[in-house]
Amino acid sequence: MVDPSETDAITDTDILLRRDCTPHRVSLEDYVAYQWEGAGDLLGQKHAQKRDAVALEWLADAVNGTGGKASVLDVGCSYGNHLFMLDALLRKRETVEMVGVDLYTTAVRRANAFARAVPGYSNCRFEVADVSVGLPFPDATFTAINFCDVLEHLLDPGAALKELQRLAVPGGTIVVSTPLRDTLPKRAAAFGNRVLGGKLYRAYYRGKGAELDEHGDAVMEPTAGHAHVSELTLSELRQLSSDVGLRIERVELMSVMSGSRWFDDHAVLLAGLVLLEAVHEKLRRPSWAHSAMVRLRKPERHERAGATTA
């Protein structure tokens, strides 16, 4: 793993292309998306893998549906991993323009360094921009927009969705991934934490690399923007989407738990949670899901706006 705080004596390209940590061929995700993270955990990795797979499938479907030129925007792109993986999935078509925006300048700089240094990614570019104040692109610019794990960090999620609706072409796709508020597992965890005098949350968040403040809330220090300030229920997400004129085409319920390394240290608990996840995959209860992914579509000009049940 590479720490972004390393001195400027090491160039961005050196960091992105380093090979001394592993004897195996590395993936783009290893050296672009996760170069700054600590060790993973089983449930967290499963959650992230499913999120990435669903997002890439939906975005690729939108691009392939054009049959020619297309443009993709990733809002909150970080180190660019979703765009780089999508570009590779699409066989690096030069006719597909990939644009990423993020508030974190270091991530944007390194994503651009990767796009310049690695052959085949010259159609990818990255900019520092803030969706909450408006993005610097004309109306109806993008065929597909990725908006994964960003909505919950915004003070006005409805305004952000309205901005994405503006940027999407008629018939365009917007992929949203966000945690859900007030689910059964989260309520059960809150009850258990009260019974145990706060010990449950302290152990769980320590396994996620976070501590608790004097009120018992997790201390989140994002590299840019806010912590989780706007988690929604699934019905609220549906309503917000409808309010800005977007149709919900698909809903993908994510796992029960997003993961913590604390679970990996307790084999019996981890085994029980893996079994619970398997049951959830069969029953697909919205009230069980830690988060949800929705595929939104901007209606064509002749269609009426509004959400539909997936």
Backbone bond lengths (Angstrom), bond angles and torsions (degrees), N, CA, C in turn:
res aa  C-N    CA-C-N  psi(-1)  N-CA   C-N-CA  omega(-1)  CA-C   N-CA-C  phi
1 M - - - 1.451 - - 1.525 110.05 -
2 V 1.299 116.59 149.00 1.455 121.59 -177.80 1.507 109.07 -118.10
3 D 1.309 116.87 130.92 1.460 122.77 179.61 1.526 109.57 -87.69
4 P 1.361 117.26 122.24 1.461 119.40 -179.53 1.524 113.67 -61.14
5 S 1.342 117.52 -12.84 1.456 119.30 -179.63 1.514 113.53 -83.64
6 E 1.348 118.15 3.43 1.455 120.67 179.00 1.533 110.68 -59.01
7 T 1.309 116.05 159.16 1.463 120.43 -174.77 1.518 111.02 -67.75
8 D 1.331 114.46 160.35 1.455 120.59 -179.37 1.525 112.42 -68.86
9 A 1.358 116.73 -8.54 1.464 119.32 178.51 1.525 110.64 -63.42
10 I 1.329 116.80 -25.36 1.460 121.73 175.71 1.519 107.46 -95.82
11 T 1.304 117.69 121.89 1.461 120.56 -176.41 1.519 111.19 -76.87
12 D 1.331 115.65 162.26 1.460 120.39 177.06 1.520 111.29 -58.31
13 T 1.322 116.62 -41.37 1.461 119.74 -178.91 1.522 110.68 -64.97
14 D 1.324 117.99 -40.23 1.463 120.53 176.67 1.524 111.01 -57.79
15 I 1.331 115.72 -43.06 1.460 120.03 -179.32 1.521 110.81 -65.25
16 L 1.313 116.49 -46.13 1.457 120.34 -174.69 1.521 112.77 -69.29
17 L 1.311 117.40 -28.19 1.463 120.30 -175.55 1.519 113.11 -104.57
18 R 1.312 118.43 6.10 1.463 120.99 -176.94 1.525 111.16 -60.80
19 R 1.318 116.28 141.64 1.466 121.07 -176.92 1.535 112.81 -128.68
20 D 1.338 118.61 7.59 1.453 118.86 -171.95 1.524 114.28 -83.26
21 C 1.336 117.77 -2.08 1.461 120.37 -177.45 1.534 112.85 -89.12
22 T 1.296 118.26 -17.27 1.460 120.11 -173.18 1.522 110.44 -150.74
23 P 1.331 117.18 144.77 1.463 119.40 175.99 1.523 113.03 -80.57
24 H 1.323 116.42 -6.15 1.462 120.17 -175.05 1.522 111.35 -97.86
25 R 1.320 115.09 159.73 1.460 120.49 175.10 1.524 108.47 -65.87
26 V 1.300 117.08 127.30 1.463 119.36 -175.28 1.514 111.12 -89.40
27 S 1.325 115.63 159.87 1.461 120.77 177.87 1.518 110.01 -97.43
28 L 1.321 115.55 163.32 1.459 119.61 175.02 1.523 110.25 -59.23
29 E 1.324 116.22 -38.10 1.444 119.56 -177.59 1.524 111.02 -63.23
30 D 1.343 116.78 -39.10 1.469 120.53 179.78 1.516 111.51 -58.55
31 Y 1.317 116.60 -46.31 1.455 120.48 -170.01 1.519 115.10 -100.68
32 V 1.308 117.02 -4.30 1.454 119.36 176.62 1.529 109.83 -113.51
33 A 1.312 116.75 -55.84 1.459 119.42 -173.43 1.516 113.58 -78.79
34 Y 1.325 117.43 -40.31 1.456 119.31 -168.42 1.518 113.38 -114.57
35 Q 1.314 118.56 20.59 1.452 120.25 -179.17 1.518 112.17 -65.46
36 W 1.321 117.70 -18.85 1.460 121.39 -174.96 1.521 112.99 -102.95
37 E 1.338 118.86 -5.04 1.452 120.67 -171.93 1.520 112.53 -93.89
38 G 1.329 115.28 158.54 1.453 121.75 174.02 1.516 111.11 -81.68
39 A 1.329 115.25 -166.20 1.466 120.73 -178.29 1.528 110.24 -63.14
40 G 1.311 115.93 143.91 1.451 121.09 -179.27 1.510 112.56 -84.16
41 D 1.318 116.36 -178.43 1.459 122.42 175.81 1.519 107.94 -135.93
42 L 1.326 116.60 157.42 1.461 121.35 -172.38 1.525 112.12 -59.28
43 L 1.341 117.65 -54.00 1.459 120.22 -176.79 1.530 111.60 -67.09
44 G 1.330 116.46 -37.46 1.456 119.82 178.57 1.516 112.34 -65.11
45 Q 1.329 116.23 -39.87 1.461 119.70 179.10 1.519 111.51 -67.78
46 K 1.349 116.55 -40.37 1.467 119.66 177.83 1.532 110.11 -62.55
47 H 1.321 116.63 -41.58 1.465 121.10 179.17 1.526 110.43 -62.14
48 A 1.328 116.87 -47.35 1.469 121.03 -178.09 1.526 111.72 -65.92
49 Q 1.332 116.54 -39.06 1.462 119.87 179.82 1.523 111.21 -63.67
50 K 1.332 116.66 -41.59 1.464 119.40 178.83 1.520 110.87 -66.79
51 R 1.340 116.61 -43.19 1.462 119.80 177.84 1.515 111.13 -58.21
52 D 1.331 117.40 -46.97 1.459 120.98 -179.13 1.528 110.81 -63.04
53 A 1.340 116.34 -44.03 1.466 120.06 -177.06 1.530 111.25 -63.24
54 V 1.333 116.94 -44.15 1.468 120.49 -179.30 1.525 110.26 -66.60
55 A 1.333 116.95 -45.66 1.465 120.23 -179.71 1.524 111.05 -59.82
56 L 1.322 117.14 -45.92 1.461 120.24 -178.62 1.523 111.74 -65.68
57 E 1.332 117.17 -38.60 1.470 120.44 178.83 1.523 110.59 -63.13
58 W 1.323 117.45 -46.95 1.467 120.58 -177.69 1.519 111.65 -67.89
59 L 1.325 116.96 -40.94 1.466 119.63 178.92 1.527 110.86 -66.02
60 A 1.338 117.01 -42.53 1.468 120.84 179.42 1.525 110.84 -63.44
61 D 1.328 117.11 -39.68 1.465 120.45 177.47 1.530 110.74 -59.69
62 A 1.328 116.52 -41.86 1.460 120.26 -179.45 1.519 111.14 -65.34
63 V 1.330 116.62 -42.73 1.469 120.37 179.60 1.518 110.73 -66.90
64 N 1.323 116.61 -46.20 1.469 120.31 -178.75 1.525 111.71 -64.54
65 G 1.322 116.77 -26.66 1.457 120.21 179.99 1.512 113.75 -69.79
66 T 1.328 117.56 -15.71 1.459 119.78 179.55 1.523 111.84 -79.69
67 G 1.328 115.81 -27.60 1.461 120.38 -179.10 1.513 114.94 72.32
68 G 1.315 117.91 8.42 1.469 120.05 -178.87 1.505 111.17 -167.49
69 K 1.345 116.76 -126.44 1.454 120.60 -179.05 1.525 110.33 -68.82
70 A 1.335 114.96 146.38 1.456 120.49 178.90 1.523 108.45 -156.16
71 S 1.326 115.60 161.98 1.465 120.50 177.24 1.517 108.66 -138.06
72 V 1.346 115.50 139.32 1.458 121.89 -176.96 1.518 108.60 -124.35
73 L 1.329 116.39 135.30 1.458 122.65 176.03 1.521 109.00 -116.06
74 D 1.342 116.90 131.97 1.465 121.91 174.35 1.525 107.45 -114.04
75 V 1.326 116.76 111.86 1.463 122.27 -178.99 1.522 108.57 -94.44
76 G 1.328 116.58 121.86 1.457 121.29 -171.70 1.512 109.97 80.28
77 C 1.332 115.91 45.09 1.477 121.96 -169.84 1.516 113.60 -73.62
78 S 1.333 119.15 -17.04 1.464 122.79 -175.91 1.526 109.61 53.25
79 Y 1.335 117.34 -125.69 1.463 120.77 -176.57 1.532 113.07 -82.55
80 G 1.321 117.12 6.43 1.459 120.38 173.59 1.503 116.51 88.82
81 N 1.347 117.59 12.29 1.466 118.49 -171.24 1.523 113.65 -61.79
82 H 1.352 118.28 -40.28 1.460 118.58 -178.87 1.525 111.61 -64.44
83 L 1.316 117.85 -41.95 1.463 119.56 179.31 1.519 111.56 -67.89
84 F 1.324 117.86 -40.74 1.462 120.06 179.24 1.532 110.86 -64.81
85 M 1.327 116.84 -42.65 1.464 119.68 178.81 1.523 110.72 -67.02
86 L 1.342 117.31 -40.41 1.466 120.31 177.54 1.517 110.38 -63.25
87 D 1.321 117.37 -42.60 1.461 120.96 179.31 1.523 110.75 -60.09
88 A 1.339 116.33 -42.96 1.461 119.89 178.01 1.527 111.01 -65.69
89 L 1.335 117.18 -40.74 1.464 121.26 178.55 1.521 111.32 -60.87
90 L 1.327 116.48 -36.44 1.465 121.84 179.79 1.524 112.61 -86.30
91 R 1.332 116.43 9.99 1.476 123.07 178.54 1.528 111.88 63.35
92 K 1.332 115.16 35.33 1.465 122.71 171.26 1.526 112.37 52.85
93 R 1.307 115.79 53.63 1.471 120.13 179.82 1.526 110.42 -72.33
94 E 1.288 116.30 127.47 1.466 120.18 178.22 1.519 112.14 -70.84
95 T 1.331 117.07 -16.76 1.466 120.28 179.97 1.520 112.37 -81.61
96 V 1.333 117.31 -4.30 1.464 121.43 179.03 1.525 108.54 -107.64
97 E 1.317 116.41 115.57 1.463 121.48 178.76 1.524 109.62 -87.83
98 M 1.328 116.63 129.14 1.455 122.47 179.76 1.526 109.32 -113.54
99 V 1.336 116.69 124.91 1.468 121.39 -179.12 1.524 108.55 -128.98
100 G 1.326 116.25 128.66 1.454 120.91 176.24 1.518 111.02 -118.39
101 V 1.340 116.55 143.37 1.469 120.85 175.95 1.523 109.01 -130.02
102 D 1.320 115.76 145.17 1.459 121.30 179.13 1.528 108.72 -158.78
103 L 1.328 116.04 158.82 1.459 120.77 177.02 1.529 112.08 -83.66
104 Y 1.333 117.11 -19.87 1.462 121.78 -173.31 1.529 109.35 -86.25
105 T 1.311 116.44 105.19 1.467 121.11 -172.16 1.525 112.80 -63.74
106 T 1.336 118.09 -36.08 1.470 120.41 179.81 1.519 110.89 -62.46
107 A 1.333 116.43 -43.91 1.466 120.07 179.43 1.520 111.03 -63.55
108 V 1.330 117.16 -42.99 1.465 121.17 180.00 1.529 110.14 -62.59
109 R 1.326 117.34 -43.46 1.466 120.75 179.81 1.526 111.32 -61.61
110 R 1.316 116.34 -42.47 1.470 118.93 -177.34 1.527 112.06 -74.28
111 A 1.334 116.69 -32.48 1.461 118.85 175.00 1.524 110.28 -63.24
112 N 1.316 116.99 -42.98 1.464 120.41 177.23 1.528 111.11 -64.48
113 A 1.321 116.99 -37.35 1.468 120.25 177.71 1.515 110.96 -62.83
114 F 1.323 116.20 -40.81 1.469 119.77 178.45 1.526 110.62 -64.45
115 A 1.341 116.39 -45.64 1.467 120.28 -178.65 1.522 111.41 -60.66
116 R 1.328 117.00 -34.73 1.467 120.23 179.07 1.529 112.07 -77.60
117 A 1.338 116.69 -34.33 1.458 120.04 -171.33 1.518 113.81 -85.55
118 V 1.326 117.81 -29.86 1.466 121.35 -174.25 1.524 109.54 -100.73
119 P 1.317 118.83 123.67 1.466 121.04 -178.48 1.529 111.94 -58.74
120 G 1.325 115.91 140.24 1.460 121.10 174.72 1.511 115.10 100.52
121 Y 1.347 117.52 -6.00 1.459 119.48 -176.20 1.530 112.52 -116.98
122 S 1.303 117.04 23.47 1.462 120.42 -179.61 1.526 112.52 -69.74
123 N 1.335 117.46 -13.81 1.464 120.67 176.71 1.530 111.80 -83.84
124 C 1.342 117.33 3.69 1.464 122.20 179.45 1.526 110.16 -106.41
125 R 1.314 117.10 132.73 1.462 120.63 175.26 1.527 108.91 -142.84
126 F 1.328 114.94 157.22 1.455 120.28 -171.87 1.521 110.26 -137.13
127 E 1.340 115.65 143.16 1.456 121.56 -176.75 1.532 110.03 -136.17
128 V 1.320 116.11 152.74 1.457 121.57 171.14 1.525 108.02 -84.36
129 A 1.334 116.95 120.62 1.465 121.25 -179.05 1.519 108.80 -160.08
130 D 1.320 116.04 158.35 1.461 123.06 -173.82 1.526 109.36 -123.45
131 V 1.327 116.85 114.44 1.460 120.35 -177.97 1.520 111.35 -64.97
132 S 1.314 118.19 -26.63 1.465 120.71 -176.87 1.526 112.85 -71.22
133 V 1.337 117.33 -16.55 1.471 119.60 176.82 1.528 111.58 -114.53
134 G 1.333 116.52 4.83 1.457 121.07 179.93 1.512 111.89 102.96
135 L 1.314 115.97 140.59 1.461 121.43 -178.39 1.529 110.56 -101.47
136 P 1.327 117.37 147.97 1.476 121.37 -171.40 1.527 114.17 -83.58
137 F 1.329 116.28 55.10 1.459 120.73 179.98 1.526 108.90 -134.13
138 P 1.345 117.00 149.95 1.469 120.29 179.02 1.528 112.01 -68.55
139 D 1.315 115.58 164.47 1.463 121.59 174.53 1.529 109.84 -58.20
140 A 1.353 114.82 149.40 1.467 121.69 172.85 1.527 112.38 51.96
141 T 1.331 116.20 52.49 1.469 121.25 -177.69 1.523 112.91 -97.84
142 F 1.344 118.31 -35.79 1.466 120.37 -165.95 1.525 113.20 -112.84
143 T 1.329 113.96 136.36 1.463 121.86 176.64 1.519 110.67 -70.06
144 A 1.331 116.36 -39.23 1.458 122.11 -177.51 1.527 108.99 -143.18
145 I 1.337 115.82 143.90 1.463 121.76 179.71 1.516 108.80 -129.93
146 N 1.332 116.34 129.97 1.462 122.17 176.09 1.523 108.91 -100.93
147 F 1.346 115.99 131.71 1.467 121.39 -176.19 1.529 108.36 -140.74
148 C 1.326 115.27 63.37 1.467 121.49 -173.07 1.523 111.74 -94.18
149 D 1.336 115.19 124.03 1.469 122.90 174.03 1.526 112.15 58.28
150 V 1.322 116.03 42.72 1.463 122.31 178.30 1.531 111.24 -121.79
151 L 1.315 117.20 -39.39 1.466 122.43 -172.36 1.527 111.97 -52.96
152 E 1.331 116.81 -41.20 1.463 121.19 -176.61 1.529 113.22 -68.50
153 H 1.336 116.84 -13.91 1.464 121.45 -179.61 1.529 112.83 -92.98
154 L 1.327 117.88 1.16 1.463 121.40 -173.34 1.522 111.30 -106.42
155 L 1.316 116.70 142.20 1.456 121.10 179.85 1.526 111.78 -71.07
156 D 1.333 117.25 -27.85 1.465 121.42 -179.02 1.535 108.92 -131.30
157 P 1.338 117.35 81.33 1.475 119.51 -177.52 1.523 113.30 -62.73
158 G 1.340 117.34 -31.42 1.457 119.54 178.88 1.518 112.15 -64.15
159 A 1.335 116.80 -40.76 1.462 120.57 178.52 1.524 110.74 -64.68
160 A 1.336 116.95 -36.34 1.461 119.96 178.61 1.524 111.15 -65.69
161 L 1.332 117.12 -43.46 1.461 119.80 177.92 1.531 110.94 -64.03
162 K 1.318 116.76 -36.15 1.465 119.90 177.24 1.526 110.76 -64.07
163 E 1.339 116.89 -38.55 1.458 120.47 177.77 1.528 110.92 -65.69
164 L 1.326 117.91 -39.69 1.468 120.40 178.27 1.523 110.62 -67.90
165 Q 1.334 116.51 -36.48 1.464 119.81 176.09 1.518 110.35 -60.82
166 R 1.311 116.94 -38.38 1.469 121.41 177.91 1.523 111.68 -63.14
167 L 1.324 116.06 -39.91 1.461 121.02 -174.33 1.526 113.43 -79.51
168 A 1.334 117.76 -23.66 1.463 120.66 -178.54 1.524 111.49 -75.56
169 V 1.329 115.72 143.45 1.462 119.67 173.58 1.525 108.70 -71.28
170 P 1.339 119.07 156.08 1.467 119.80 172.80 1.530 109.83 -55.20
171 G 1.317 117.00 128.94 1.451 121.78 -175.09 1.518 113.24 86.17
172 G 1.340 117.39 0.18 1.459 121.26 -177.51 1.519 113.14 -73.59
173 T 1.334 115.36 161.84 1.465 123.22 -176.66 1.521 110.87 -108.81
174 I 1.333 116.13 138.51 1.465 122.46 173.21 1.518 107.55 -125.48
175 V 1.319 116.52 123.71 1.467 122.46 -179.18 1.523 108.47 -103.88
176 V 1.342 116.51 121.77 1.463 121.97 -178.52 1.521 109.09 -119.70
177 S 1.326 115.66 133.73 1.462 122.45 171.66 1.512 107.66 -126.62
178 T 1.350 117.25 129.64 1.465 119.40 -178.20 1.523 110.53 -158.15
179 P 1.340 117.97 147.04 1.467 120.39 175.16 1.525 111.23 -64.21
180 L 1.329 116.10 152.62 1.459 121.39 177.52 1.526 109.66 -102.80
181 R 1.313 115.77 142.53 1.454 121.45 -179.96 1.525 111.15 -90.28
182 D 1.330 116.25 144.47 1.461 122.22 167.37 1.530 113.37 66.15
183 T 1.327 118.01 38.52 1.459 120.54 175.38 1.525 109.98 -81.91
184 L 1.331 117.07 165.39 1.462 120.82 -178.38 1.531 112.74 -58.94
185 P 1.349 119.82 -47.87 1.468 118.98 178.52 1.527 112.96 -60.25
186 K 1.335 117.33 -36.45 1.467 119.71 179.51 1.520 111.10 -69.46
187 R 1.342 117.27 -36.42 1.457 120.18 176.53 1.526 110.74 -68.63
188 A 1.341 116.24 -39.73 1.463 119.97 178.03 1.524 111.00 -64.40
189 A 1.331 116.00 -40.44 1.463 120.00 178.59 1.521 110.96 -64.53
190 A 1.338 117.16 -39.97 1.467 120.73 178.88 1.519 111.05 -63.92
191 F 1.333 117.10 -40.20 1.463 121.01 177.13 1.531 110.76 -64.45
192 G 1.342 116.25 -47.18 1.461 120.04 178.83 1.516 112.10 -61.29
193 N 1.303 116.60 -35.90 1.466 120.28 179.44 1.526 111.06 -66.48
194 R 1.346 116.51 -39.60 1.462 119.49 177.73 1.523 111.20 -64.84
195 V 1.334 116.09 -42.36 1.465 120.48 179.89 1.530 111.21 -62.48
196 L 1.336 115.82 -37.14 1.470 120.70 -177.11 1.528 112.85 -91.77
197 G 1.310 116.57 10.53 1.450 119.56 176.13 1.519 114.33 66.28
198 G 1.320 117.61 32.70 1.459 121.61 177.06 1.517 114.84 90.16
199 K 1.333 118.22 -2.79 1.469 120.68 -175.99 1.531 112.44 -67.83
200 L 1.330 116.11 -34.44 1.465 119.26 -177.10 1.524 111.07 -63.62
201 Y 1.318 117.87 -49.77 1.462 120.95 179.65 1.524 111.76 -64.02
202 R 1.338 116.94 -38.78 1.462 119.23 -179.79 1.525 110.69 -61.33
203 A 1.335 116.97 -43.49 1.464 120.52 179.62 1.527 111.39 -68.37
204 Y 1.340 116.09 -43.47 1.467 120.95 -178.25 1.526 111.25 -62.12
205 Y 1.335 116.53 -49.10 1.463 119.12 -176.09 1.524 112.50 -75.40
206 R 1.332 117.90 -26.46 1.456 118.95 173.02 1.530 109.43 -62.58
207 G 1.325 116.13 -35.53 1.463 120.68 177.27 1.512 113.20 -71.17
208 K 1.332 117.26 -12.18 1.464 122.42 175.61 1.528 111.53 -105.06
209 G 1.348 115.63 6.97 1.462 119.72 178.23 1.504 113.98 78.09
210 A 1.353 117.23 25.05 1.464 121.53 179.86 1.526 109.52 -130.41
211 E 1.309 115.58 152.87 1.459 122.06 175.15 1.526 109.31 -111.14
212 L 1.348 116.52 175.02 1.458 121.61 179.53 1.524 110.59 -107.72
213 D 1.353 115.08 149.37 1.459 118.90 175.80 1.526 110.23 -86.06
214 E 1.331 117.48 -173.17 1.468 121.11 -176.75 1.517 112.82 -66.38
215 H 1.344 117.44 -16.99 1.461 121.71 177.99 1.532 112.54 -93.14
216 G 1.325 116.68 -1.25 1.451 120.45 -179.32 1.508 114.37 84.95
217 D 1.333 117.64 11.07 1.465 121.82 178.03 1.526 109.91 -94.94
218 A 1.327 115.32 147.01 1.461 119.87 -179.67 1.518 110.76 -65.51
219 V 1.313 115.65 136.50 1.462 121.20 177.43 1.522 107.83 -89.61
220 M 1.305 116.58 102.00 1.452 122.44 179.93 1.525 108.91 -100.23
221 E 1.307 116.94 128.61 1.456 121.25 179.52 1.527 109.33 -123.48
222 P 1.343 117.21 78.32 1.468 119.92 -179.90 1.519 110.84 -64.17
223 T 1.323 115.34 152.33 1.468 120.08 179.07 1.518 111.68 -65.57
224 A 1.327 116.31 -23.29 1.469 121.29 177.01 1.520 108.12 -157.16
225 G 1.321 116.05 150.40 1.457 119.72 177.63 1.517 112.81 78.94
226 H 1.346 115.86 -159.74 1.457 123.05 -174.15 1.523 111.36 -101.18
227 A 1.340 115.26 165.72 1.455 120.68 169.21 1.539 107.96 -74.88
228 H 1.342 117.94 -161.74 1.463 120.36 179.45 1.529 109.37 -74.02
229 V 1.309 116.39 104.49 1.463 121.16 -177.48 1.532 112.34 -116.73
230 S 1.329 118.41 -9.32 1.469 120.11 -173.42 1.527 112.35 -142.62
231 E 1.336 117.05 49.01 1.465 117.77 174.73 1.526 108.88 -68.28
232 L 1.339 116.18 141.95 1.456 122.79 -175.76 1.524 110.55 -119.98
233 T 1.328 116.22 160.57 1.453 120.14 165.65 1.535 107.41 -83.08
234 L 1.320 116.81 165.79 1.464 119.71 179.91 1.530 110.31 -63.81
235 S 1.324 117.51 -38.09 1.471 119.50 179.53 1.525 110.89 -66.53
236 E 1.340 117.74 -36.21 1.459 120.26 176.71 1.520 111.60 -66.86
237 L 1.326 116.71 -38.19 1.460 120.41 177.36 1.522 110.68 -64.85
238 R 1.322 116.66 -40.45 1.467 120.66 176.36 1.539 110.42 -60.36
239 Q 1.333 115.82 -44.77 1.458 119.75 -176.60 1.519 111.31 -67.09
240 L 1.346 117.43 -42.99 1.458 120.62 178.02 1.524 111.22 -59.44
241 S 1.326 115.71 -42.43 1.463 120.41 -179.95 1.527 110.61 -62.53
242 S 1.323 115.76 -44.87 1.460 120.21 179.64 1.526 111.13 -64.43
243 D 1.332 116.36 -38.79 1.456 120.89 -177.26 1.531 112.69 -61.26
244 V 1.341 116.66 -31.66 1.471 119.48 -179.06 1.528 111.92 -97.10
245 G 1.328 116.85 8.19 1.459 119.75 174.47 1.503 115.42 86.27
246 L 1.341 117.81 31.29 1.466 121.82 178.94 1.532 110.27 -114.21
247 R 1.315 115.17 140.74 1.459 121.37 176.92 1.524 109.88 -94.18
248 I 1.321 117.66 138.49 1.462 121.41 172.33 1.528 107.95 -89.74
249 E 1.338 115.59 116.02 1.463 121.04 178.57 1.520 112.34 -92.27
250 R 1.328 116.76 -36.81 1.470 120.58 -177.00 1.522 109.09 -144.59
251 V 1.326 115.35 148.16 1.458 122.36 171.10 1.514 107.72 -127.78
252 E 1.313 116.64 127.99 1.465 122.45 176.21 1.519 108.18 -116.79
253 L 1.339 115.74 115.19 1.461 120.16 178.22 1.516 109.37 -79.76
254 M 1.314 115.97 131.33 1.450 120.70 -177.95 1.528 110.00 -90.28
255 S 1.317 116.61 -170.45 1.459 122.01 -172.54 1.527 111.91 -69.78
256 V 1.336 115.35 168.51 1.463 121.26 178.35 1.525 110.52 -71.19
257 M 1.332 115.91 -40.29 1.461 121.78 -178.42 1.528 110.12 -120.24
258 S 1.336 115.91 139.81 1.465 118.87 175.79 1.514 112.05 -82.48
259 G 1.336 117.69 -15.40 1.461 120.73 174.33 1.512 114.26 109.43
260 S 1.309 114.64 154.08 1.464 124.19 174.61 1.520 106.72 -163.44
261 R 1.334 116.71 141.37 1.464 119.00 179.13 1.521 111.99 -64.56
262 W 1.326 117.05 -16.86 1.468 120.58 176.42 1.525 110.95 -60.84
263 F 1.339 117.75 -38.13 1.458 120.26 178.49 1.525 111.45 -61.72
264 D 1.318 117.18 -38.31 1.460 121.10 -177.48 1.528 111.68 -67.08
265 D 1.319 117.51 -20.56 1.466 121.17 178.52 1.519 112.63 -85.49
266 H 1.335 117.21 -3.60 1.470 121.66 -178.79 1.522 108.07 -130.08
267 A 1.320 116.27 94.66 1.465 122.29 -169.14 1.529 112.83 -61.16
268 V 1.333 117.64 -41.27 1.470 119.73 -177.54 1.536 109.81 -66.88
269 L 1.320 116.73 -44.68 1.463 120.77 177.63 1.519 110.77 -61.53
270 L 1.321 117.46 -44.17 1.461 121.16 179.70 1.521 111.22 -61.78
271 A 1.335 116.53 -42.51 1.467 120.04 179.17 1.526 111.06 -62.59
272 G 1.352 116.51 -40.86 1.456 119.84 178.04 1.524 112.27 -63.31
273 L 1.322 116.23 -39.36 1.462 120.23 179.62 1.521 111.65 -69.87
274 V 1.332 117.31 -37.59 1.466 120.12 176.46 1.526 109.71 -61.93
275 L 1.345 117.24 -40.52 1.463 121.19 177.06 1.528 110.38 -64.52
276 L 1.336 116.85 -42.61 1.461 120.65 178.02 1.527 111.11 -60.75
277 E 1.338 116.71 -40.36 1.468 120.18 177.96 1.525 110.97 -62.71
278 A 1.335 116.75 -37.74 1.469 120.26 179.19 1.529 110.73 -65.46
279 V 1.327 117.03 -40.59 1.466 120.87 176.97 1.534 110.25 -64.75
280 H 1.326 115.59 -41.35 1.464 120.53 178.99 1.526 111.77 -61.27
281 E 1.323 116.88 -37.70 1.469 120.49 178.10 1.527 111.10 -61.01
282 K 1.329 116.97 -30.49 1.466 120.77 179.31 1.529 112.05 -83.31
283 L 1.345 116.82 -44.83 1.462 120.39 -174.02 1.521 113.30 -83.06
284 R 1.340 116.76 -32.76 1.460 123.05 177.91 1.529 112.26 51.41
285 R 1.335 115.75 57.93 1.453 121.76 177.91 1.535 110.06 -87.36
286 P 1.330 118.75 121.36 1.467 119.66 178.13 1.526 112.78 -57.36
287 S 1.333 116.98 -33.23 1.463 120.17 -177.92 1.523 112.82 -71.03
288 W 1.338 117.78 -11.92 1.463 121.45 178.81 1.523 111.71 -93.34
289 A 1.300 118.64 -23.21 1.466 122.02 -167.67 1.529 111.67 -74.64
290 H 1.321 115.68 132.74 1.464 120.20 175.20 1.524 111.22 -65.20
291 S 1.335 116.29 -36.12 1.458 121.25 -178.37 1.521 109.13 -151.38
292 A 1.310 114.96 174.97 1.465 120.16 179.98 1.519 109.49 -141.32
293 M 1.322 115.28 153.81 1.451 122.40 171.24 1.518 107.65 -116.73
294 V 1.314 116.58 136.06 1.459 120.66 177.08 1.516 109.10 -126.30
295 R 1.323 115.37 140.34 1.454 121.47 173.70 1.521 107.67 -103.69
296 L 1.318 115.27 111.90 1.454 122.19 -178.23 1.520 110.08 -100.30
297 R 1.312 115.84 150.73 1.465 119.90 176.16 1.519 109.46 -131.14
298 K 1.313 115.84 134.69 1.464 121.09 173.13 1.523 107.28 -81.33
299 P 1.317 118.46 121.16 1.472 119.71 -176.49 1.524 112.29 -60.51
300 E 1.321 115.00 151.44 1.456 119.83 170.75 1.530 108.25 -64.57
301 R 1.310 115.96 162.94 1.467 119.62 -174.56 1.527 112.87 -60.78
302 H 1.329 117.52 -27.42 1.450 119.78 -177.60 1.524 112.55 -88.61
303 E 1.346 116.88 -5.27 1.454 120.80 -178.52 1.520 110.38 -94.56
304 R 1.331 114.95 156.77 1.451 120.53 174.30 1.521 108.66 -88.49
305 A 1.339 117.08 139.54 1.449 121.47 179.49 1.519 110.47 -75.55
306 G 1.338 115.09 165.60 1.457 120.93 177.96 1.497 111.42 139.09
307 A 1.307 116.63 154.93 1.464 121.42 -178.63 1.511 110.56 -83.78
308 T 1.297 115.73 147.96 1.451 122.10 174.41 1.507 109.01 -122.93
309 T 1.302 117.11 154.18 1.463 121.12 179.98 1.508 110.50 -80.39
310 A 1.345 115.82 128.68 1.462 120.07 -177.90 1.512 109.86 -83.24
